[in-house]
Amino acid sequence: MVTFKIKIADKVIEINAFNETTKIYCSNFIVEDNPDFTITMTQEDLDNERTESSTGKVYVNEEISALYRRIANVFVEENIAVLHGSSFKVGGYAFLVAAKSGTGKSTHVNLLNQLLKDEFEYINDDKPLLKVNENELRLYSSPWNGKEKRGSNISAPLKAIIFLNRGITDSYRKLDNKEEVYFKMLNQIYLPKEKSKREKALKIVDIILKRINFYEINVNMDISSAEMTYERIIKNEIK
């Protein structure tokens, strides 16, 4: 097996993997620190991930995808959750744009990157980690940052989550209905199958609802949509 250690969300994980490609995939996060946890991949992990692949859930290959699932199941016990969305840092704060796969969240965030230039920094373009601390929600990157590998080994306090829809014209609204937001969040957070872990993930959702603002945008995938998101949401949140 291939043994290495990575540091994500301020936790060091020793990983015993089958494939060297898994170590290479995680290379930007490798450390030599003492581990907080050890995860040893098994054939059962790979077999289970192949079963999941029929629903399109395998991330890159079976081991890389299964490894993040194993990490997510450990991390939820530490009040750390895997989110699905494109995240970035502006003005010292993190923002997450969430949407169904293929809707255009990465395209919209890339437009924000083009608009804001040096003011903008990618955190993670696909599966960032959210850590619940006593005084803040902090968003971290991880090796699992999308096909384009847009991300940096950084973190920032999460300021807002923005749900994106495709539209003909640009529009936005603040979401004040917590029940509406709750059900949207269930599609954007990893929920373990084990009941006790799933309940902890749902408690994290409850905490998120109480601490940050949520928005919904309809965008046409033009630079004007990025201008709206920045002027109407991001700029106001970082005042």
LOBAMI-297742 format. One record per residue: residue number from 1; residue in one letter; x, y, z of N, C-alpha, C in turn. Coordinates in nm, 2 decimals. Layout:
! residues N
NUM_a_X_Y_Z_X_Y_Z_X_Y_Z
...
***
This chain:
! residues 239
1_m_0.08_-0.12_0.00_0.00_0.00_0.00_0.09_0.13_0.00
2_v_0.03_0.24_-0.04_0.10_0.37_-0.04_0.05_0.44_0.08
3_t_0.15_0.49_0.17_0.11_0.56_0.29_0.16_0.70_0.28
4_f_0.07_0.80_0.31_0.10_0.94_0.32_0.01_1.01_0.41
5_k_0.04_1.14_0.44_-0.05_1.22_0.53_-0.09_1.35_0.46
6_i_-0.21_1.38_0.48_-0.26_1.51_0.43_-0.32_1.59_0.55
7_k_-0.32_1.72_0.53_-0.38_1.81_0.63_-0.49_1.89_0.56
8_i_-0.61_1.87_0.61_-0.73_1.94_0.56_-0.82_1.98_0.68
9_a_-0.88_2.10_0.68_-0.96_2.15_0.79_-0.89_2.14_0.92
10_d_-0.76_2.16_0.92_-0.67_2.16_1.04_-0.66_2.03_1.10
11_k_-0.69_1.92_1.03_-0.68_1.78_1.08_-0.58_1.71_0.99
12_v_-0.49_1.63_1.05_-0.40_1.55_0.98_-0.45_1.41_0.97
13_i_-0.45_1.36_0.85_-0.50_1.22_0.82_-0.39_1.14_0.76
14_e_-0.36_1.03_0.82_-0.27_0.93_0.76_-0.35_0.84_0.67
15_i_-0.31_0.82_0.55_-0.39_0.74_0.45_-0.30_0.63_0.40
16_n_-0.36_0.51_0.41_-0.30_0.39_0.35_-0.39_0.36_0.23
17_a_-0.33_0.39_0.11_-0.41_0.37_-0.01_-0.35_0.26_-0.10
18_f_-0.43_0.21_-0.20_-0.38_0.11_-0.29_-0.29_0.17_-0.40
19_n_-0.33_0.29_-0.44_-0.27_0.34_-0.56_-0.18_0.47_-0.54
20_e_-0.07_0.47_-0.61_0.01_0.59_-0.61_-0.06_0.71_-0.66
21_t_-0.16_0.69_-0.76_-0.23_0.80_-0.81_-0.31_0.88_-0.71
22_t_-0.35_0.81_-0.60_-0.43_0.87_-0.50_-0.34_0.97_-0.42
23_k_-0.21_0.93_-0.40_-0.12_1.02_-0.33_-0.09_1.14_-0.42
24_i_-0.07_1.12_-0.55_-0.05_1.23_-0.64_-0.17_1.32_-0.64
25_y_-0.28_1.27_-0.64_-0.41_1.35_-0.64_-0.41_1.45_-0.52
26_c_-0.36_1.40_-0.41_-0.36_1.48_-0.28_-0.23_1.55_-0.26
27_s_-0.14_1.56_-0.36_0.00_1.61_-0.33_0.01_1.75_-0.27
28_n_-0.09_1.84_-0.31_-0.08_1.98_-0.26_-0.11_1.99_-0.11
29_f_-0.16_1.88_-0.05_-0.20_1.88_0.09_-0.12_1.79_0.18
30_i_-0.02_1.73_0.12_0.07_1.63_0.20_0.15_1.71_0.30
31_v_0.16_1.65_0.42_0.24_1.70_0.53_0.31_1.58_0.60
32_e_0.40_1.62_0.69_0.48_1.52_0.77_0.44_1.52_0.92
33_d_0.33_1.59_0.95_0.29_1.61_1.09_0.23_1.48_1.15
34_n_0.22_1.47_1.28_0.16_1.36_1.34_0.01_1.35_1.31
35_p_-0.04_1.23_1.28_-0.18_1.23_1.24_-0.28_1.23_1.35
36_d_-0.40_1.29_1.32_-0.51_1.28_1.41_-0.59_1.16_1.39
37_f_-0.59_1.11_1.26_-0.67_0.99_1.23_-0.59_0.91_1.13
38_t_-0.62_0.78_1.12_-0.57_0.70_1.01_-0.68_0.63_0.94
39_i_-0.67_0.64_0.81_-0.77_0.57_0.72_-0.70_0.47_0.63
40_t_-0.74_0.35_0.64_-0.68_0.24_0.55_-0.79_0.20_0.45
41_m_-0.76_0.22_0.33_-0.86_0.18_0.22_-0.87_0.03_0.21
42_t_-0.99_-0.02_0.19_-1.02_-0.16_0.18_-1.08_-0.19_0.04
43_q_-1.08_-0.32_0.01_-1.15_-0.36_-0.12_-1.30_-0.34_-0.11
44_e_-1.35_-0.35_0.01_-1.49_-0.32_0.03_-1.53_-0.18_-0.01
45_d_-1.44_-0.08_0.03_-1.46_0.06_0.00_-1.47_0.07_-0.16
46_l_-1.38_0.01_-0.23_-1.38_0.02_-0.37_-1.50_-0.04_-0.43
47_d_-1.54_-0.16_-0.38_-1.66_-0.23_-0.43_-1.78_-0.14_-0.41
48_n_-1.79_-0.08_-0.29_-1.91_0.00_-0.26_-1.91_0.12_-0.35
49_e_-1.80_0.18_-0.39_-1.79_0.30_-0.47_-1.83_0.26_-0.61
50_r_-1.80_0.14_-0.66_-1.84_0.10_-0.79_-1.99_0.09_-0.80
51_t_-2.05_0.04_-0.69_-2.20_0.04_-0.68_-2.25_0.18_-0.69
52_e_-2.19_0.27_-0.62_-2.24_0.41_-0.63_-2.22_0.47_-0.77
53_s_-2.12_0.42_-0.84_-2.09_0.48_-0.97_-2.21_0.48_-1.07
54_s_-2.30_0.38_-1.05_-2.42_0.37_-1.14_-2.51_0.49_-1.12
55_t_-2.49_0.57_-1.01_-2.57_0.69_-0.99_-2.49_0.81_-1.02
56_g_-2.37_0.79_-1.08_-2.28_0.91_-1.11_-2.21_0.97_-1.00
57_k_-2.19_0.90_-0.89_-2.13_0.97_-0.77_-1.98_0.95_-0.76
58_v_-1.92_0.86_-0.84_-1.78_0.85_-0.83_-1.71_0.97_-0.88
59_y_-1.62_1.02_-0.80_-1.56_1.15_-0.83_-1.45_1.15_-0.94
60_v_-1.35_1.07_-0.92_-1.24_1.06_-1.02_-1.22_0.92_-1.06
61_n_-1.18_0.84_-0.96_-1.18_0.70_-0.97_-1.23_0.64_-0.84
62_e_-1.25_0.51_-0.83_-1.31_0.45_-0.72_-1.24_0.48_-0.59
63_e_-1.11_0.47_-0.59_-1.04_0.49_-0.46_-1.04_0.64_-0.42
64_i_-1.02_0.73_-0.51_-1.02_0.87_-0.47_-1.15_0.92_-0.42
65_s_-1.26_0.87_-0.49_-1.39_0.90_-0.45_-1.43_0.84_-0.31
66_a_-1.39_0.71_-0.30_-1.42_0.64_-0.17_-1.34_0.70_-0.06
67_l_-1.22_0.74_-0.08_-1.14_0.81_0.03_-1.21_0.93_0.08
68_y_-1.27_1.01_0.00_-1.33_1.13_0.05_-1.46_1.09_0.13
69_r_-1.52_0.99_0.08_-1.64_0.94_0.16_-1.60_0.89_0.30
70_r_-1.49_0.82_0.31_-1.44_0.78_0.44_-1.40_0.90_0.52
71_i_-1.33_1.00_0.46_-1.29_1.12_0.54_-1.42_1.19_0.59
72_a_-1.52_1.20_0.50_-1.64_1.27_0.54_-1.71_1.21_0.66
73_n_-1.71_1.07_0.66_-1.77_1.00_0.77_-1.70_1.02_0.90
74_v_-1.56_1.04_0.89_-1.48_1.07_1.01_-1.50_1.21_1.06
75_f_-1.50_1.30_0.96_-1.50_1.44_0.99_-1.63_1.49_1.05
76_v_-1.75_1.43_1.02_-1.87_1.47_1.07_-1.88_1.46_1.22
77_e_-1.80_1.37_1.28_-1.79_1.36_1.42_-1.71_1.47_1.48
78_e_-1.64_1.55_1.40_-1.56_1.66_1.44_-1.62_1.79_1.41
79_n_-1.75_1.79_1.37_-1.83_1.90_1.33_-1.77_1.97_1.20
80_i_-1.73_1.88_1.11_-1.68_1.92_0.98_-1.76_1.85_0.87
81_a_-1.81_1.92_0.78_-1.90_1.86_0.68_-1.84_1.89_0.54
82_v_-1.87_1.80_0.45_-1.83_1.82_0.30_-1.95_1.88_0.24
83_l_-1.93_2.00_0.17_-2.03_2.07_0.10_-2.01_2.05_-0.05
84_h_-2.11_2.07_-0.13_-2.10_2.06_-0.28_-2.13_2.20_-0.33
85_g_-2.03_2.26_-0.39_-2.04_2.40_-0.45_-1.91_2.45_-0.48
86_s_-1.91_2.57_-0.55_-1.79_2.64_-0.59_-1.77_2.75_-0.49
87_s_-1.65_2.75_-0.43_-1.62_2.84_-0.32_-1.50_2.93_-0.35
88_f_-1.51_3.05_-0.30_-1.40_3.15_-0.33_-1.39_3.25_-0.21
89_k_-1.28_3.32_-0.21_-1.26_3.42_-0.11_-1.25_3.56_-0.17
90_v_-1.33_3.65_-0.11_-1.32_3.80_-0.15_-1.33_3.88_-0.02
91_g_-1.24_3.98_-0.01_-1.24_4.06_0.11_-1.22_3.99_0.24
92_g_-1.15_3.88_0.24_-1.12_3.81_0.36_-1.22_3.71_0.40
93_y_-1.33_3.70_0.32_-1.44_3.60_0.36_-1.46_3.50_0.25
94_a_-1.52_3.39_0.28_-1.56_3.28_0.19_-1.70_3.29_0.15
95_f_-1.73_3.26_0.02_-1.86_3.25_-0.03_-1.87_3.12_-0.10
96_l_-1.99_3.06_-0.10_-2.02_2.93_-0.17_-2.14_2.95_-0.27
97_v_-2.11_2.91_-0.39_-2.22_2.91_-0.49_-2.26_2.77_-0.51
98_a_-2.39_2.74_-0.49_-2.44_2.60_-0.49_-2.54_2.59_-0.60
99_a_-2.55_2.47_-0.66_-2.65_2.45_-0.77_-2.64_2.30_-0.81
100_k_-2.74_2.25_-0.88_-2.74_2.12_-0.93_-2.62_2.11_-1.03
101_s_-2.57_1.99_-1.04_-2.45_1.97_-1.13_-2.50_2.00_-1.27
102_g_-2.41_2.08_-1.34_-2.44_2.11_-1.48_-2.52_2.24_-1.50
103_t_-2.56_2.30_-1.39_-2.64_2.43_-1.39_-2.55_2.55_-1.43
104_g_-2.43_2.55_-1.39_-2.34_2.66_-1.43_-2.28_2.73_-1.32
105_k_-2.27_2.67_-1.20_-2.21_2.74_-1.09_-2.06_2.77_-1.11
106_s_-1.99_2.68_-1.16_-1.85_2.70_-1.19_-1.83_2.81_-1.29
107_t_-1.91_2.81_-1.39_-1.90_2.91_-1.50_-1.93_3.05_-1.44
108_h_-2.03_3.06_-1.35_-2.06_3.19_-1.29_-1.95_3.23_-1.19
109_v_-1.89_3.14_-1.12_-1.78_3.18_-1.03_-1.66_3.22_-1.11
110_n_-1.64_3.15_-1.22_-1.52_3.19_-1.31_-1.54_3.33_-1.36
111_l_-1.67_3.37_-1.39_-1.70_3.51_-1.43_-1.67_3.61_-1.32
112_l_-1.70_3.57_-1.20_-1.66_3.65_-1.08_-1.51_3.67_-1.07
113_n_-1.44_3.56_-1.10_-1.29_3.56_-1.10_-1.24_3.66_-1.21
114_q_-1.30_3.66_-1.33_-1.26_3.75_-1.43_-1.29_3.90_-1.39
115_l_-1.41_3.91_-1.33_-1.45_4.05_-1.29_-1.36_4.11_-1.18
116_l_-1.33_4.03_-1.08_-1.27_4.08_-0.96_-1.12_4.07_-0.96
117_k_-1.07_3.99_-1.05_-0.92_3.97_-1.07_-0.85_3.95_-0.94
118_d_-0.76_4.04_-0.90_-0.67_4.01_-0.78_-0.75_4.01_-0.65
119_e_-0.87_4.06_-0.65_-0.96_4.06_-0.53_-1.01_3.92_-0.50
120_f_-1.01_3.83_-0.60_-1.07_3.70_-0.60_-0.97_3.59_-0.58
121_e_-1.00_3.49_-0.50_-0.92_3.37_-0.49_-1.00_3.25_-0.47
122_y_-0.98_3.15_-0.56_-1.05_3.02_-0.54_-1.02_2.95_-0.41
123_i_-1.12_2.90_-0.34_-1.09_2.81_-0.23_-1.10_2.67_-0.28
124_n_-1.22_2.63_-0.33_-1.24_2.50_-0.38_-1.36_2.50_-0.48
125_d_-1.34_2.45_-0.60_-1.45_2.46_-0.70_-1.55_2.35_-0.70
126_d_-1.55_2.26_-0.60_-1.64_2.15_-0.61_-1.69_2.10_-0.47
127_k_-1.59_2.06_-0.39_-1.62_1.99_-0.26_-1.54_2.05_-0.14
128_p_-1.57_2.17_-0.10_-1.50_2.22_0.01_-1.55_2.16_0.14
129_l_-1.47_2.19_0.25_-1.51_2.14_0.38_-1.55_2.26_0.47
130_l_-1.66_2.24_0.55_-1.70_2.35_0.64_-1.68_2.30_0.78
131_k_-1.61_2.38_0.86_-1.58_2.34_1.00_-1.66_2.44_1.09
132_v_-1.74_2.38_1.18_-1.82_2.46_1.27_-1.73_2.48_1.40
133_n_-1.69_2.60_1.41_-1.62_2.65_1.54_-1.72_2.72_1.63
134_e_-1.67_2.75_1.75_-1.76_2.82_1.84_-1.81_2.95_1.79
135_n_-1.71_3.03_1.73_-1.74_3.16_1.69_-1.75_3.19_1.54
136_e_-1.73_3.08_1.46_-1.74_3.10_1.32_-1.76_2.97_1.24
137_l_-1.81_2.99_1.12_-1.81_2.88_1.02_-1.69_2.90_0.93
138_r_-1.60_2.80_0.92_-1.48_2.83_0.84_-1.48_2.73_0.73
139_l_-1.46_2.78_0.61_-1.46_2.70_0.49_-1.31_2.67_0.44
140_y_-1.28_2.54_0.42_-1.15_2.50_0.38_-1.15_2.43_0.25
141_s_-1.04_2.43_0.18_-1.02_2.36_0.06_-0.99_2.21_0.09
142_s_-0.97_2.14_-0.02_-0.93_2.00_-0.01_-0.88_1.96_-0.15
143_p_-0.82_1.84_-0.16_-0.78_1.79_-0.29_-0.89_1.77_-0.39
144_w_-1.01_1.76_-0.34_-1.13_1.73_-0.42_-1.19_1.86_-0.47
145_n_-1.13_1.92_-0.57_-1.17_2.06_-0.61_-1.21_2.07_-0.75
146_g_-1.27_1.96_-0.81_-1.33_1.97_-0.94_-1.24_1.93_-1.05
147_k_-1.30_1.91_-1.17_-1.22_1.87_-1.29_-1.12_1.97_-1.33
148_e_-1.14_2.09_-1.31_-1.05_2.20_-1.36_-0.94_2.22_-1.25
149_k_-0.95_2.16_-1.13_-0.86_2.17_-1.02_-0.85_2.32_-0.98
150_r_-0.96_2.39_-0.97_-0.96_2.53_-0.93_-0.97_2.53_-0.78
151_g_-0.86_2.57_-0.71_-0.86_2.58_-0.57_-0.72_2.61_-0.52
152_s_-0.72_2.65_-0.39_-0.59_2.67_-0.32_-0.60_2.61_-0.18
153_n_-0.49_2.58_-0.12_-0.48_2.53_0.01_-0.50_2.64_0.11
154_i_-0.62_2.69_0.12_-0.65_2.81_0.20_-0.78_2.79_0.27
155_s_-0.82_2.88_0.37_-0.95_2.88_0.43_-0.99_3.02_0.46
156_a_-1.12_3.04_0.49_-1.17_3.17_0.53_-1.31_3.15_0.60
157_p_-1.35_3.25_0.68_-1.48_3.24_0.74_-1.59_3.25_0.64
158_l_-1.69_3.16_0.64_-1.80_3.16_0.55_-1.89_3.27_0.58
159_k_-1.92_3.35_0.47_-2.01_3.47_0.49_-2.15_3.44_0.44
160_a_-2.16_3.37_0.33_-2.30_3.35_0.27_-2.29_3.23_0.17
161_i_-2.41_3.17_0.15_-2.43_3.07_0.05_-2.53_3.12_-0.05
162_i_-2.49_3.10_-0.18_-2.57_3.16_-0.29_-2.62_3.04_-0.37
163_f_-2.75_3.02_-0.39_-2.81_2.91_-0.47_-2.83_2.97_-0.61
164_l_-2.78_2.90_-0.71_-2.79_2.95_-0.85_-2.88_2.87_-0.93
165_n_-2.96_2.95_-1.01_-3.05_2.89_-1.12_-3.01_2.96_-1.25
166_r_-3.03_2.89_-1.36_-3.02_2.95_-1.49_-3.14_3.03_-1.52
167_g_-3.12_3.15_-1.58_-3.24_3.23_-1.62_-3.21_3.31_-1.74
168_i_-3.31_3.37_-1.79_-3.30_3.46_-1.91_-3.25_3.59_-1.87
169_t_-3.30_3.64_-1.76_-3.25_3.77_-1.71_-3.19_3.75_-1.57
170_d_-3.11_3.84_-1.53_-3.04_3.84_-1.39_-3.14_3.89_-1.28
171_s_-3.14_3.81_-1.17_-3.22_3.86_-1.06_-3.17_3.79_-0.93
172_y_-3.20_3.85_-0.82_-3.15_3.79_-0.69_-3.25_3.81_-0.59
173_r_-3.25_3.73_-0.48_-3.33_3.76_-0.36_-3.27_3.70_-0.24
174_k_-3.28_3.76_-0.13_-3.24_3.70_0.00_-3.34_3.60_0.04
175_l_-3.29_3.49_0.09_-3.38_3.38_0.14_-3.40_3.39_0.29
176_d_-3.52_3.42_0.33_-3.54_3.44_0.47_-3.62_3.32_0.53
177_n_-3.68_3.24_0.44_-3.76_3.13_0.48_-3.66_3.01_0.52
178_k_-3.64_2.98_0.65_-3.54_2.88_0.69_-3.58_2.74_0.64
179_e_-3.71_2.71_0.64_-3.75_2.58_0.59_-3.71_2.56_0.44
180_e_-3.73_2.67_0.36_-3.69_2.66_0.22_-3.54_2.64_0.21
181_v_-3.46_2.71_0.29_-3.32_2.70_0.28_-3.28_2.56_0.33
182_y_-3.34_2.51_0.43_-3.31_2.38_0.49_-3.31_2.27_0.38
183_f_-3.42_2.27_0.31_-3.43_2.16_0.20_-3.33_2.18_0.09
184_k_-3.30_2.31_0.06_-3.19_2.33_-0.04_-3.06_2.28_0.01
185_m_-3.03_2.30_0.14_-2.90_2.26_0.19_-2.89_2.11_0.19
186_l_-3.00_2.04_0.20_-2.99_1.89_0.21_-2.93_1.84_0.08
187_n_-2.94_1.91_-0.03_-2.88_1.87_-0.16_-2.74_1.91_-0.17
188_q_-2.69_1.99_-0.08_-2.55_2.05_-0.09_-2.46_2.00_0.02
189_i_-2.50_1.91_0.10_-2.41_1.87_0.21_-2.41_1.71_0.21
190_y_-2.29_1.66_0.24_-2.28_1.51_0.24_-2.35_1.46_0.36
191_l_-2.44_1.36_0.34_-2.52_1.30_0.45_-2.48_1.15_0.46
192_p_-2.41_1.12_0.56_-2.37_0.98_0.58_-2.49_0.88_0.59
193_k_-2.47_0.76_0.55_-2.58_0.66_0.56_-2.60_0.62_0.70
194_e_-2.50_0.61_0.78_-2.51_0.57_0.92_-2.60_0.67_1.00
195_k_-2.70_0.62_1.07_-2.80_0.71_1.13_-2.74_0.82_1.22
196_s_-2.65_0.77_1.31_-2.59_0.87_1.41_-2.51_0.98_1.34
197_k_-2.43_0.94_1.24_-2.35_1.04_1.17_-2.44_1.13_1.08
198_r_-2.54_1.07_1.03_-2.64_1.15_0.95_-2.70_1.26_1.03
199_e_-2.74_1.22_1.16_-2.80_1.32_1.25_-2.70_1.43_1.28
200_k_-2.58_1.40_1.29_-2.48_1.50_1.32_-2.46_1.60_1.20
201_a_-2.47_1.54_1.08_-2.46_1.63_0.96_-2.58_1.72_0.96
202_l_-2.70_1.67_1.00_-2.82_1.75_1.00_-2.81_1.86_1.10
203_k_-2.75_1.83_1.22_-2.73_1.94_1.32_-2.64_2.05_1.27
204_i_-2.54_2.01_1.18_-2.45_2.11_1.12_-2.54_2.20_1.03
205_v_-2.63_2.14_0.96_-2.72_2.22_0.87_-2.79_2.32_0.96
206_d_-2.85_2.28_1.07_-2.92_2.37_1.16_-2.83_2.48_1.21
207_i_-2.71_2.46_1.24_-2.62_2.56_1.28_-2.59_2.66_1.17
208_i_-2.57_2.61_1.05_-2.54_2.70_0.93_-2.66_2.79_0.91
209_l_-2.78_2.74_0.92_-2.90_2.82_0.90_-2.91_2.94_1.00
210_k_-2.85_2.93_1.12_-2.86_3.03_1.22_-2.75_3.14_1.21
211_r_-2.64_3.10_1.14_-2.53_3.19_1.14_-2.50_3.27_1.02
212_i_-2.54_3.23_0.90_-2.51_3.31_0.78_-2.63_3.34_0.70
213_n_-2.61_3.43_0.60_-2.72_3.46_0.51_-2.72_3.37_0.39
214_f_-2.84_3.36_0.32_-2.86_3.28_0.20_-2.93_3.36_0.10
215_y_-2.89_3.34_-0.03_-2.94_3.41_-0.14_-2.97_3.31_-0.25
216_e_-3.06_3.35_-0.34_-3.09_3.28_-0.46_-3.07_3.37_-0.58
217_i_-3.00_3.33_-0.68_-2.98_3.41_-0.80_-3.03_3.34_-0.92
218_n_-3.08_3.41_-1.02_-3.11_3.36_-1.15_-3.02_3.44_-1.25
219_v_-2.94_3.37_-1.32_-2.83_3.43_-1.40_-2.83_3.38_-1.55
220_n_-2.78_3.47_-1.64_-2.78_3.43_-1.78_-2.64_3.40_-1.83
221_m_-2.54_3.38_-1.74_-2.41_3.34_-1.77_-2.33_3.44_-1.85
222_d_-2.36_3.56_-1.83_-2.29_3.67_-1.89_-2.22_3.75_-1.78
223_i_-2.12_3.83_-1.82_-2.05_3.90_-1.71_-2.14_3.99_-1.63
224_s_-2.25_4.03_-1.69_-2.35_4.11_-1.61_-2.40_4.04_-1.49
225_s_-2.41_3.90_-1.50_-2.46_3.83_-1.39_-2.36_3.83_-1.28
226_a_-2.23_3.82_-1.31_-2.13_3.83_-1.21_-2.13_3.97_-1.14
227_e_-2.15_4.07_-1.22_-2.16_4.21_-1.17_-2.27_4.22_-1.07
228_m_-2.39_4.16_-1.10_-2.50_4.16_-1.01_-2.47_4.09_-0.88
229_t_-2.41_3.97_-0.89_-2.38_3.90_-0.77_-2.28_3.97_-0.68
230_y_-2.18_4.04_-0.74_-2.09_4.11_-0.66_-2.15_4.24_-0.60
231_e_-2.22_4.32_-0.68_-2.27_4.44_-0.63_-2.39_4.42_-0.53
232_r_-2.47_4.33_-0.55_-2.59_4.31_-0.47_-2.58_4.22_-0.35
233_i_-2.48_4.13_-0.36_-2.46_4.03_-0.25_-2.32_4.04_-0.19
234_i_-2.22_4.01_-0.26_-2.09_4.00_-0.20_-2.04_4.13_-0.14
235_k_-2.06_4.24_-0.22_-2.01_4.37_-0.17_-2.08_4.41_-0.04
236_n_-2.21_4.38_-0.03_-2.29_4.42_0.09_-2.25_4.33_0.21
237_e_-2.21_4.20_0.18_-2.18_4.11_0.29_-2.04_4.14_0.35
238_i_-1.95_4.20_0.27_-1.82_4.22_0.33_-1.80_4.36_0.38
239_k_-1.90_4.44_0.38_-1.89_4.58_0.43_-1.84_4.58_0.58
***
